Amino acid sequence: MKVLIETIKNRKGYKHFKDENDMNDYLSKHSDSIANYEILNEYDVAVEETNEMLQSFIDDCETIHNKLFWLFRQHERINEKYSLKLINAAGRLYDGISAIKKCLR
């Protein structure tokens, strides 16, 4: 089990325990220096980390999407074989961004 522990000096950190008895022993032994603790559901932590990673993907995709459109607009006379491919690539990125945003809702 994962526990977030805050000391009386406002330091915070995670501590892993085998079971509740192990946690209780630790908390009893160090009760004079512990101000607060919170037992974390590891599933919630994994979901939060996944959401942060998905948000990072969205940011990266939006950057690439904007760069593709910038390239297309800067070079309006790009060879037609490139212009269609650039527009399609930007569209696929936008679709990917939309799909990832739906996962975050």
N, C-alpha and C positions, 0 to 999 in steps of 0.2 A: 504494500500500500504506500501511496505517496502522500506526504504531509508537508504543508507549507508552515514553517516555524518562524516567528518573529521574536527576537530577543528584546530584553529591556533597553538595549542600546540601539533599537530600531534597525537592526540587521535582519534581513529576511533570507531564507534559503529553503531548499527542498531537502527532505530526508526520506529515504526509503526504508520501510520496515517489512519484515517477513509476515507479521500478523499483528493483531491488536494488542496482544500481551507484550510483544516486543516494543511496540510504541508506548504502551503504558509504563513499562519499566524505564524507558528512556526519559519520558516526561517527568516521572517521579524523581529520577536521579538529578535532573537538571531544572527542576521546577523553580529554583531561585533565580534563574537567568532567562526564563521563557515568559514573555509578556502575552503571547497569543499563539494559537495554532489552528490550522484548518486542514481537515482530512479532504484530500482531493480525489474526485472520481477520475481515474486515469483515462477513461473514455472521453470525458469532457475535455481534458487536456489535449488528447489526440485530435479531437474535433477542432479545438481552437487553433492548434498548430496547422492543421490541414486548411482551415479557413484563411489563416495568414498566408500560407503558401499560394492558395488560389488567388488571393488578392494581389500577391506579387506577380503571378502569371498575367492577371488582367492588366496591371500596370505595364508590364513588358510588352504585351500584345498591343496595347494602345500606343506605346512609343513606336513600335514597328509600323503600325497602321498609319500613324501620322507621318512617319518618314516616307512611306510609300507614296502617300498623297502629295507630300512636299516634292518628292522626286518627279512625280507625274506633272505637277503644276509648274515646276521650274523648267521642265523640258517638254513643253507642249508639242513640240514637233518630233517627239520620240517616234522611232520606227513603229509602225502599227503592230508589228508582231510582239513588241514589248508592251505597248500601251494596254492592250487587251489583257495580257497576262498580269500586269501590275494591278489593274482594276479587279480582276478575279482574285488575286492574292489578298488585296485589301478587303474584299468582300468576305472571303473565308476567315480572315482574322476577325472581322466584325462579328461573324456568326459564332466563332469560338469565344469571343468576349461575352456575347449574350448568353451562350450556354453555361459558361463558368459563373456568370452573375446569377443565373437561375439556381445553380447549386448552392450559392451562398444565402439564398432567401429561405 
